[in-house]
Amino acid sequence: MAIYAIGDIQGCFDELRALLEKIQFDPVSDQLWFVGDLVNRGPKSLQTLRYISSLGSSAISVLGNHDLHLLALASGNKRFKDNSDDLNQVLKAPDRDELIYWLRHRPLMHRDMQLGFTMIHAGLPPQWDLDTAHACAEEVEAVLRGEDYLSFFDQMYGNKPNRWDPALEGMDRLRFITNCFTRLRFVTRKGKLKLKLKGSPLGQKKKYIPWFSHPLRKTRNERILFGHWSTLGYQVTQNTWALDTGCLWGGELTALRIDQEPPKPIQYQCAGQQDPAMFM
């Protein structure tokens, strides 16, 4: 049995299948962990969702910001309308409801005590230990899987509040949690989220640091897998593994074998489906 964690796919289904062939993935005996952003901007979001959902317990995927965006569109939210063909293929598919239901029931965080790895899509604020992070993830997951999930998507978008307070309530609390797990890259030295900042840590003002570099980060002794940040490339630092290696933009798609020590990356070179300059 082999267990691989795989970086952001974003609808690059052909590249995913090529990577799985390269690692000789066997769905009977192996398991895949996906760091989220299964869909959007690549050409085959529908095929990606169909394939990964068909793997059953052989695949574990956490939610990314692009996955949540698809769920918001499916719920009728038109605040950030998206006319991209790849997402419309999902929304118009005959099995749309089954796929949306499956995606809505994915977690924000996966933790394997035996392997000693935790998987998220984006980041964690410095104030959370892993137990707090897990409890917060379950709060949002309960809403996404419940009967009132439509109202969640009506209020999901936004950058406030930007600092953790255990006393946060209602949608402010849920939005903060969601933003950490699915959008976070940078924090300030005072522990505030800087959600509008993108790009490489190089050249940023000294007061803005990657979430994993905060000196008071309570999860610094935990092994964390994450995606979301393609400009980092494959990076291992401070007990974190960055796995979004920019397949969509012509980088690589990365699979990290995590059931062996040390974890070993295997990569497939991607042709590139989008020009990053179009999204600057």
For each residue, the residues with C-beta under 8 A, 3 or more apart:
1: 29 30 31 259
2: 23 25 29 30 31 257 259
3: 30 31 32 33 115 257 258 259
4: 23 25 30 31 32 33 255 256 257 258 266
5: 32 33 34 35 117 119 225 241 243 255 256 258
6: 9 16 19 32 33 34 35 243 253 254 255 256
7: 35 227 243 244 245 247 253 254 255
8: 35 36 37 64 227 228 230 243 244 247 248
9: 6 12 13 15 16 34 37 38 39 42 48 247 253
10: 37 38 39 40 41 42 45 66 247 248 273
11: 38 39 40 41 42 43 44 45 48 86 248 273
12: 9 15 16 42 43 44 48 247 248 253 270 273
13: 9 16 17 42 43 44 47 48 51
14: 17 18 44
15: 9 12 18 19 247 253 268 270 271
16: 6 9 12 13 19 20 48 51 253
17: 13 14 20 21 51
18: 14 15 21 22 253 268
19: 6 15 16 22 23 253 255 266 267 268
20: 16 17 23 25 32 255
21: 17 18 24 25
22: 18 19 255 266 268
23: 2 4 19 20 255 257 266
24: 21
25: 2 4 20 21 30 32
26: 29 30
27: 30 55 58
28: 58
29: 1 2 26
30: 1 2 3 4 25 26 27 58
31: 1 2 3 4 57 58 59 60
32: 3 4 5 6 20 25 52 55 58 59 60 255
33: 3 4 5 6 59 60 61 110 119 225 258
34: 5 6 9 38 52 59 60 61 62
35: 5 6 7 8 62 64 119 120 121 225 226 227 228 243 244
36: 8 61 62 63 64 65 66 67 120 121 182 227 228
37: 8 9 10 40 64 65 66 67 121 227 228 244
38: 9 10 11 34 45 48 49 52 61 64 66 67 103
39: 9 10 11 42 45 48 49 66 67 70 86 87 90
40: 10 11 37 45 66 67 69 70 82 84 86 87
41: 10 11 66 84 86 248 273 274 279
42: 9 10 11 12 13 39 45 48 86 247 248 273 274
43: 11 12 13 85 86 273
44: 11 12 13 14 47 48 86
45: 10 11 38 39 40 42 48 49 70 86 87 89 90
46: 49 50 86 89 90 93 99
47: 13 44 50 51
48: 9 11 12 13 16 38 39 42 44 45 51 52
49: 38 39 45 46 52 53 90 99 102 103
50: 46 47 53 54 95 99
51: 13 16 17 47 48 54 55
52: 32 34 38 48 49 55 59 61
53: 49 50 59 98 99 102 103
54: 50 51
55: 27 32 51 52 58 59
56: 59
57: 31
58: 27 28 30 31 32 55
59: 31 32 33 34 52 53 55 56
60: 31 32 33 34 110 119
61: 33 34 36 38 52 106
62: 34 35 36 106 107 108 109 110 119 120 121 181
63: 36 67 68 103 106 107 108 121 181 182
64: 8 35 36 37 38 67 68 121 122 182 227 228
65: 36 37 68 69 121 122 182 183 228
66: 10 36 37 38 39 40 41 69 70
67: 36 37 38 39 40 63 64 70 71 103 106
68: 63 64 65 71 72 156 178 182
69: 40 65 66 72 73 80 82 87
70: 39 40 45 66 67 73 74 87 90 91 100 103
71: 67 68 74 75 100 103 104 144 153
72: 68 69 75 77 79 80 153 156 157
73: 69 70 76 77 81 82 87 91
74: 70 71 90 91 96 100
75: 71 72 149 150 153 154
76: 73 150 153
77: 72 73 80 153 154 156
78: 81
79: 72 157
80: 69 72 77 157
81: 73 78
82: 40 69 73 87
83: 88
84: 40 41 87 88
85: 43 88 89
86: 11 39 40 41 42 43 44 45 46 89 90
87: 39 40 45 69 70 73 82 84 90 91
88: 83 84 85 91 92
89: 45 46 85 86 92 93
90: 39 45 46 49 70 74 86 87 93 96 99 100
91: 70 73 74 87 88 96
92: 88 89 96
93: 46 89 90 96 99
94:
95: 50 98 99
96: 74 90 91 92 93 99 100
97: 100 101
98: 53 95 101 102
99: 46 49 50 53 90 93 95 96 102 103
100: 70 71 74 90 96 97 103 104
101: 97 98 104 105
102: 49 53 98 99 105 106
103: 38 49 53 63 67 70 71 99 100 106
104: 71 100 101 144 145 149
105: 101 102 144 145
106: 61 62 63 67 102 103
107: 62 63 110 137 141
108: 62 63 120 121 137 140 141 177 178 181 182
109: 62 118 119 120 133 134 137 181
110: 33 60 62 107 118 119
111: 117 118 119 130 134
112: 115 116 117 118
113: 116
114:
115: 3 112 258 259
116: 112 113 223
117: 5 111 112 223 224 225 258
118: 109 110 111 112 130 133 219 222 223 224 225
119: 5 33 35 60 62 109 110 111 224 225 226
120: 35 36 62 108 109 123 124 133 181 224 225 226
121: 35 36 37 62 63 64 65 108 181 182 226 227 228
122: 64 65 180 181 182 183 184 185 226 227 228 229
123: 120 180 181 184 185 187 211 212 226 228
124: 120 128 133 180 181 184 211 217 219 224
125: 128 163 164 180 184 187 191 193 211
126: 187 191 211 214 216 217 218
127: 132 164 191 218
128: 124 125 132 133 136 164 180 218 219
129: 132 133 218 219
130: 111 118 133 134 218 219 222
131: 134 135
132: 127 128 129 135 136 218
133: 109 118 120 124 128 129 130 136 137 219
134: 109 111 130 131 137 138
135: 131 132 138 139
136: 128 132 133 139 140 177 180
137: 107 108 109 133 134 140 141 177 181
138: 134 135 141 142
139: 135 136 142 143 173 174 177
140: 108 136 137 143 144 174 177 178 181
141: 107 108 137 138 144 145
142: 138 139 145 146
143: 139 140 146 148 149 152 174
144: 71 104 105 140 141 149 152
145: 104 105 141 142 149
146: 142 143 149
147:
148: 143 151 152
149: 75 104 143 144 145 146 152 153
150: 75 76 153 154
151: 148 154 155
152: 143 144 148 149 155 156 171 174
153: 71 72 75 76 77 149 150 156
154: 75 77 150 151
155: 151 152 158 171 175
156: 68 72 77 152 153 174 175 178
157: 72 79 80
158: 155 175
159: 162 179 193 195 196
160: 172 175
161: 165 168 172 175 176
162: 159 176 192 193 194 195
163: 125 190 191 192 193
164: 125 127 128 168 176 191
165: 161 168
166:
167:
168: 161 164 165 172 173 176
169: 172 173
170: 173 174
171: 152 155 174 175
172: 160 161 168 169 175 176
173: 139 168 169 170 176 177
174: 139 140 143 152 156 170 171 177 178
175: 155 156 158 160 161 171 172 178 179
176: 161 162 164 168 172 173 179 180 193
177: 108 136 137 139 140 173 174 180 181
178: 68 108 140 156 174 175 181 182 183
179: 159 175 176 182 183 184 193 195
180: 122 123 124 125 128 136 176 177 183 184 193
181: 62 63 108 109 120 121 122 123 124 137 140 177 178 184
182: 36 63 64 65 68 108 121 122 178 179 228
183: 65 122 178 179 180 195 228
184: 122 123 124 125 179 180 181 187 193 195 211 228
185: 122 123 194 195 197 198 210 211 228 229
186: 193 194 197 201 204 208 209 210 211
187: 123 125 126 184 191 192 193 194 208 209 210 211 214
188: 191 192 194 207 208 209
189: 207 209 214
190: 163
191: 125 126 127 163 164 187 188 214 216
192: 162 163 187 188
193: 125 159 162 163 176 179 180 184 186 187
194: 162 185 186 187 188 197 208
195: 159 162 179 183 184 185
196: 159
197: 185 186 194 204 208
198: 185 231
199: 203 204 231
200: 203 204 231 232
201: 186 204 209 210 213 232
202:
203: 199 200
204: 186 197 199 200 201 208 209
205: 208
206: 209
207: 188 189
208: 186 187 188 194 197 204 205
209: 186 187 188 189 201 204 206 213 214
210: 185 186 187 201 213 214
211: 123 124 125 126 184 185 186 187 214 217
212: 123 217 224 237 238 239 240
213: 201 209 210 217 237 238
214: 126 187 189 191 209 210 211 217
215:
216: 126 191
217: 124 126 211 212 213 214 220 238
218: 126 127 128 129 130 132
219: 118 124 128 129 130 133 222 224 239
220: 217 238 239
221: 239
222: 118 130 219 239
223: 116 117 118 239 240 241
224: 117 118 119 120 124 212 219 239 240 241
225: 5 33 35 117 118 119 120 240 241 243 256 258
226: 35 119 120 121 122 123 229 240 241 242 243 244
227: 7 8 35 36 37 64 121 122 242 243 244
228: 8 35 36 37 64 65 121 122 123 182 183 184 185 244
229: 122 185 226 232 242 244
230: 8 233 244 245 246 248 249 251
231: 198 199 200 246
232: 200 201 229 235 242 244
233: 230 242 245 246 251
234: 242 243 245 252 254 265 267
235: 232 240 241 242
236: 240 241 242
237: 212 213 240 242
238: 212 213 217 220
239: 212 219 220 221 222 223 224
240: 212 223 224 225 226 235 236 237
241: 5 223 224 225 226 235 236 256 263
242: 226 227 229 232 233 234 235 236 237
243: 5 6 7 8 35 225 226 227 234 254 256
244: 7 8 35 37 226 227 228 229 230 232
245: 7 230 233 234 251 252 253 254 267
246: 230 231 233 249 250 251 252 270
247: 7 8 9 10 12 15 42 251 252 253 268 270
248: 8 10 11 12 41 42 230 251 270 272 273 274
249: 230 246 272 274 275 276
250: 246 270 271 272
251: 230 233 245 246 247 248 270 272
252: 234 245 246 247 267 268 269 270
253: 6 7 9 12 15 16 18 19 245 247 267 268 270
254: 6 7 234 243 245 265 266 267
255: 4 5 6 7 19 20 22 23 32 265 266 267
256: 4 5 6 225 241 243 263 264 265 266
257: 2 3 4 23 260 263 264 265 266
258: 3 4 5 33 115 117 225 263
259: 1 2 3 115
260: 257 263 264
261:
262:
263: 241 256 257 258 260
264: 256 257 260
265: 234 254 255 256 257
266: 4 19 22 23 254 255 256 257
267: 19 234 245 252 253 254 255
268: 15 18 19 22 247 252 253
269: 252
270: 12 15 246 247 248 250 251 252 253 273
271: 15 250
272: 248 249 250 251 275
273: 10 11 12 41 42 43 248 270
274: 41 42 248 249 278 279
275: 249 272 278
276: 249 279 280
277: 280
278: 274 275
279: 41 274 276
280: 276 277
